[in-house]
Amino acid sequence: MVNIGIIGYGYWGPNLVRNFFITNDCNVKRVVDARPDRLKSLNKIYPSVHVSTNSDDIFKDNEIEAVVIATPVFTHFQLAEKALNAGKHVLVEKPFTSNVDEANKLIDMADRKKKVIMVDHTFLYTGAVKKIKQLIDDGEIGNVKYFDSTRINFGLFQPDVNVLWDLAPHDISILQFISKAIPRSVNATGISHTHNDIENIAFLTVNYDDGMIAHFNCSWTSPVKIRTILIGGDKKMIVYNDNEPTEKVRIYQTSYDLKVNEEEIRKILVDYRTGDIFIPKVNHNEALAGMAADFINAISNGVKPISDCNLGLDVIKILEAAQKSIKNKGKEVTI
């Protein structure tokens, strides 16, 4: 039985507490939040869980083996560092840290202390994303040529990070999970309509040496909520619509061949092929439950988690480069 402490009972904290509470071989011993009213509401649901307003109560508790951090990103490094120094395993809410340097320091520290440190990229545990990875690994769609995601909605404006840091980690982590390609550089543009230098609309392009390209459209100011990813292979294409209640993944037997006319060198001949649409069956188990079980399994059995710290670092590398590009008017930034 792994005793855990959870820091943060705000927006995402209740979901974490609920899922860890029902995870096998896990006991939620203590939850910390600075707001007593939040802890009072927690105790109505989980009277057996200890609560406090001071995170040191978790770090000093020798019975607590693992710490889950669900606080604003600017606090992640300090809290994770304290947890590791206290000899505890760590799970950090996305994004991992505020910058690459902090992420590298935590990974090195966890390695020295032989502790698990992973990042909660929940979408990697969805049946839809697992199915997409399986299709790509099996060569079902051929070589991936592009990845195009749109994650937009109305609100919630964040006070400490821009829209890319808030929304893009979901889709960047999916891309890193399903693709073996290594990103070379990024271009990003964005705008702040709130006059606080925090972009509420942003566009990010990730460039690859093998010719693949990835594009991310993120916004807090869209009148509609869209959660769509298009993945183009040279044999078939995939549409992943997370807003769909059941048929989230569709495979299109759509492709094309390009040929250059030898007589007219500038004329390109395109052979288009369209066929059936296939909707695969996907598992609809709660992704966060899978993430919680993966964390406990990594601690108990020494198994590498799906959303490990290195994947979390890869996401931060792209976000940090994107931030530099935005501040330099979309200039290409090498990763």
DAKA-V128598 format. One record per residue. N is the residue number from 1. PSI is psi in whole degrees, 0 to 359 (* if undefined). Layout:
BEGIN
((N/PSI) (N/PSI))
END
This chain:
BEGIN
((1/121) (2/117) (3/129) (4/155) (5/140) (6/126) (7/115) (8/116) (9/51) (10/244) (11/310) (12/338) (13/314) (14/324) (15/321) (16/314) (17/314) (18/315) (19/320) (20/330) (21/328) (22/2) (23/135) (24/147) (25/30) (26/141) (27/119) (28/104) (29/319) (30/143) (31/134) (32/135) (33/146) (34/347) (35/112) (36/328) (37/326) (38/320) (39/327) (40/318) (41/326) (42/316) (43/339) (44/329) (45/321) (46/76) (47/341) (48/347) (49/130) (50/146) (51/155) (52/168) (53/3) (54/119) (55/338) (56/336) (57/332) (58/314) (59/328) (60/350) (61/109) (62/341) (63/340) (64/120) (65/338) (66/147) (67/133) (68/125) (69/114) (70/64) (71/173) (72/149) (73/328) (74/347) (75/350) (76/312) (77/311) (78/316) (79/319) (80/321) (81/317) (82/320) (83/315) (84/319) (85/335) (86/3) (87/31) (88/150) (89/157) (90/135) (91/126) (92/135) (93/151) (94/152) (95/156) (96/302) (97/183) (98/343) (99/170) (100/320) (101/316) (102/318) (103/315) (104/320) (105/317) (106/320) (107/316) (108/318) (109/316) (110/322) (111/317) (112/322) (113/0) (114/49) (115/151) (116/133) (117/123) (118/168) (119/140) (120/79) (121/84) (122/326) (123/338) (124/345) (125/6) (126/150) (127/326) (128/312) (129/322) (130/321) (131/318) (132/316) (133/318) (134/316) (135/318) (136/315) (137/326) (138/359) (139/18) (140/323) (141/3) (142/205) (143/130) (144/127) (145/327) (146/157) (147/119) (148/112) (149/145) (150/118) (151/94) (152/152) (153/180) (154/106) (155/176) (156/122) (157/130) (158/143) (159/347) (160/339) (161/156) (162/180) (163/329) (164/315) (165/333) (166/311) (167/322) (168/331) (169/329) (170/307) (171/328) (172/318) (173/323) (174/314) (175/314) (176/329) (177/320) (178/345) (179/142) (180/355) (181/145) (182/122) (183/143) (184/316) (185/170) (186/156) (187/136) (188/144) (189/154) (190/170) (191/145) (192/122) (193/6) (194/2) (195/29) (196/13) (197/18) (198/110) (199/131) (200/350) (201/133) (202/151) (203/130) (204/132) (205/130) (206/128) (207/143) (208/148) (209/332) (210/7) (211/351) (212/150) (213/143) (214/140) (215/138) (216/126) (217/115) (218/139) (219/142) (220/1) (221/41) (222/140) (223/346) (224/156) (225/119) (226/133) (227/82) (228/139) (229/131) (230/129) (231/117) (232/122) (233/170) (234/0) (235/317) (236/173) (237/152) (238/138) (239/123) (240/111) (241/103) (242/345) (243/343) (244/132) (245/327) (246/307) (247/70) (248/331) (249/131) (250/136) (251/122) (252/125) (253/66) (254/131) (255/178) (256/154) (257/141) (258/133) (259/140) (260/128) (261/118) (262/331) (263/323) (264/92) (265/333) (266/352) (267/124) (268/129) (269/127) (270/126) (271/106) (272/141) (273/127) (274/144) (275/215) (276/165) (277/127) (278/132) (279/102) (280/155) (281/131) (282/154) (283/135) (284/22) (285/153) (286/126) (287/321) (288/329) (289/320) (290/321) (291/315) (292/316) (293/323) (294/320) (295/313) (296/321) (297/321) (298/321) (299/313) (300/324) (301/3) (302/26) (303/139) (304/125) (305/157) (306/310) (307/69) (308/177) (309/330) (310/323) (311/319) (312/321) (313/318) (314/320) (315/317) (316/323) (317/317) (318/317) (319/318) (320/318) (321/322) (322/320) (323/318) (324/319) (325/317) (326/315) (327/347) (328/34) (329/38) (330/12) (331/143) (332/132) (333/126) (334/140) (335/*))
END
